[in-house]
């Protein structure tokens, strides 16, 4: 929840994960019905989300607020190699 001086607003949670095999970011959400999208970079994914989320919120009648607050939880796993001893 986002609390301001005049109201409390729900924060919608978006999950983004890096698919190493496909080399894409994918995003889904339990809060935004129908949200499923992919992009080559996290920046492109954020641009897509900024237009898709409001469209889906209106389509699914999930809010009557003029603004939508959402949080993207991004996850990308990597492997780091320790230097070999000489």
C-alpha positions as CSV (number, residue, x, y, z in Angstrom):
1,X,0.0,0.0,0.0
2,X,1.1,3.5,-0.8
3,X,-0.1,6.0,1.8
4,X,-0.3,9.7,1.0
5,X,-1.8,12.6,2.9
6,X,-5.2,12.2,1.2
7,X,-5.6,8.5,0.5
8,X,-4.3,4.9,0.5
9,X,-3.5,3.4,-2.9
10,X,-2.8,-0.3,-3.7
11,X,0.6,-1.1,-5.1
12,X,0.4,-3.7,-7.9
13,X,3.2,-6.2,-7.9
14,X,4.8,-7.3,-11.2
15,X,7.3,-10.1,-11.4
16,X,10.1,-10.0,-14.0
17,X,12.5,-12.8,-14.6
18,X,15.5,-13.2,-16.9
19,X,15.4,-16.4,-19.1
20,X,19.0,-17.1,-19.8
21,X,18.2,-19.8,-22.4
22,X,15.9,-17.5,-24.4
23,X,17.8,-14.3,-23.6
24,X,14.6,-12.4,-22.7
25,X,13.0,-10.8,-19.7
26,X,9.4,-12.0,-19.0
27,X,6.9,-10.3,-16.8
28,X,3.7,-11.6,-15.2
29,X,1.5,-10.5,-12.3
30,X,-1.2,-12.0,-10.1
31,X,-2.5,-8.4,-9.5
32,X,-2.9,-7.4,-13.1
33,X,-5.1,-9.9,-14.9
34,X,-3.8,-10.9,-18.3
35,X,-0.3,-9.4,-17.9
36,X,2.3,-11.5,-19.7
37,X,5.0,-9.9,-21.8
38,X,8.6,-10.3,-22.9
39,X,11.4,-8.1,-23.9
40,X,15.1,-8.3,-24.9
41,X,16.1,-5.8,-22.2
42,X,14.8,-4.6,-18.8
43,X,14.5,-1.1,-20.2
44,X,12.2,-2.2,-23.1
45,X,10.3,-4.3,-20.6
46,X,9.6,-1.3,-18.4
47,X,8.5,0.7,-21.5
48,X,6.0,-2.1,-22.4
49,X,4.7,-2.3,-18.8
50,X,4.0,1.4,-18.6
51,X,1.5,1.1,-21.4
52,X,0.2,-2.4,-20.9
53,X,-0.6,-2.1,-17.2
54,X,-3.0,0.9,-17.5
55,X,-4.7,-0.8,-20.5
56,X,-5.3,-4.0,-18.7
57,X,-6.4,-2.2,-15.5
58,X,-9.1,-0.4,-17.5
59,X,-10.1,-3.5,-19.5
60,X,-10.4,-5.6,-16.4
61,X,-12.0,-2.8,-14.4
62,X,-9.5,-3.3,-11.6
63,X,-9.2,0.3,-10.5
64,X,-11.1,3.6,-10.6
65,X,-8.0,5.7,-9.7
66,X,-6.4,8.1,-12.2
67,X,-3.0,6.8,-11.3
68,X,-1.7,3.2,-10.9
69,X,1.2,2.5,-8.7
70,X,3.2,-0.7,-9.5
71,X,6.4,-2.2,-8.3
72,X,8.5,-4.5,-10.5
73,X,10.4,-7.3,-8.7
74,X,13.1,-8.3,-11.1
75,X,15.2,-11.5,-10.7
76,X,18.3,-12.5,-12.7
77,X,20.6,-15.3,-11.7
78,X,24.3,-15.4,-12.6
79,X,27.4,-17.4,-11.8
80,X,30.6,-15.9,-10.7
81,X,33.9,-17.8,-11.0
82,X,36.5,-17.6,-8.4
83,X,40.0,-16.9,-9.7
84,X,42.2,-20.0,-9.9
85,X,45.2,-20.1,-7.6
86,X,48.5,-20.0,-9.4
